[in-house]
Amino acid sequence: MPAFIFLLIGVFISMIITERANKKLEMEDKAKLIGLFSGQRIYNFGMLIAIFSIYFMNTQLEIIGRLPALVLYIVLLIVYIIFTNYRAQSTLRINGFPDAYIRSHLIATSIRMSSLIVYFILILL
């Protein structure tokens, strides 16, 4: 239960940061955001599903031990966070979004993903 509460708190904080950043955008930029990441969201979600699938498949088949699998899983998620944040930052910069918005977006995404990592660490240990 504490793991789930931690996850909810992380997602909630991330949502607050995102909402505050969105309120500071011009209407034109808000409209641009809708289509800007639509293709990336599906791709990013697919990568996340692949990472989770690898981890849970290993927990069932026990190909490698639980602790090495957890470490591998965390490394994969950190690489995922870095990769997706880099792509998002590049996309936002190319499209002329303010630095303050980009920073808020990266912080919110990192908090959301970090809370997910901590959630799985807590439930799997």
JOTA-V497053 format. One record per residue. N is the residue number from 0. RES is the residue in one letter. PHI is phi as a letter, one per 30 degrees, with the letter a starting at -180 (NA if undefined). PSI is psi in whole degrees, -180 to 180 (NA if undefined). Layout:
n/res/phi/psi
N/RES/PHI/PSI
N/RES/PHI/PSI
This chain:
n/res/phi/psi
0/M/NA/-42
1/P/d/-34
2/A/d/-44
3/F/d/-40
4/I/d/-41
5/F/d/-43
6/L/d/-47
7/L/d/-41
8/I/d/-44
9/G/d/-45
10/V/d/-41
11/F/d/-46
12/I/d/-42
13/S/d/-42
14/M/d/-41
15/I/d/-46
16/I/d/-44
17/T/d/-44
18/E/d/-43
19/R/d/-40
20/A/d/-41
21/N/d/-34
22/K/d/-26
23/K/d/-8
24/L/d/151
25/E/d/156
26/M/e/-38
27/E/d/-42
28/D/d/-37
29/K/d/-42
30/A/d/-39
31/K/d/-34
32/L/d/-34
33/I/e/-48
34/G/c/-15
35/L/d/-40
36/F/c/7
37/S/d/-43
38/G/d/-36
39/Q/d/-33
40/R/e/-43
41/I/d/-45
42/Y/d/-47
43/N/d/-42
44/F/d/-38
45/G/d/-41
46/M/d/-40
47/L/d/-42
48/I/d/-41
49/A/d/-43
50/I/d/-47
51/F/d/-41
52/S/d/-44
53/I/d/-46
54/Y/d/-49
55/F/d/-30
56/M/d/-41
57/N/d/-36
58/T/d/-30
59/Q/d/-41
60/L/c/-15
61/E/h/53
62/I/d/-45
63/I/b/163
64/G/d/164
65/R/d/-45
66/L/d/-47
67/P/d/-35
68/A/d/-41
69/L/d/-43
70/V/d/-45
71/L/d/-43
72/Y/d/-45
73/I/d/-43
74/V/d/-44
75/L/d/-41
76/L/d/-38
77/I/d/-42
78/V/d/-41
79/Y/d/-46
80/I/d/-46
81/I/d/-46
82/F/d/-49
83/T/d/-38
84/N/d/-38
85/Y/d/-46
86/R/d/-42
87/A/d/-44
88/Q/d/-44
89/S/d/-45
90/T/d/-45
91/L/d/-40
92/R/d/-45
93/I/e/-35
94/N/c/10
95/G/i/27
96/F/d/149
97/P/d/149
98/D/e/-38
99/A/d/-40
100/Y/d/-44
101/I/d/-44
102/R/d/-45
103/S/d/-41
104/H/d/-46
105/L/d/-41
106/I/d/-46
107/A/d/-44
108/T/d/-43
109/S/d/-40
110/I/d/-45
111/R/d/-47
112/M/d/-37
113/S/d/-39
114/S/d/-32
115/L/d/-41
116/I/d/-48
117/V/d/-39
118/Y/e/-50
119/F/d/-34
120/I/d/-45
121/L/d/-38
122/I/d/-20
123/L/c/-11
124/L/c/NA
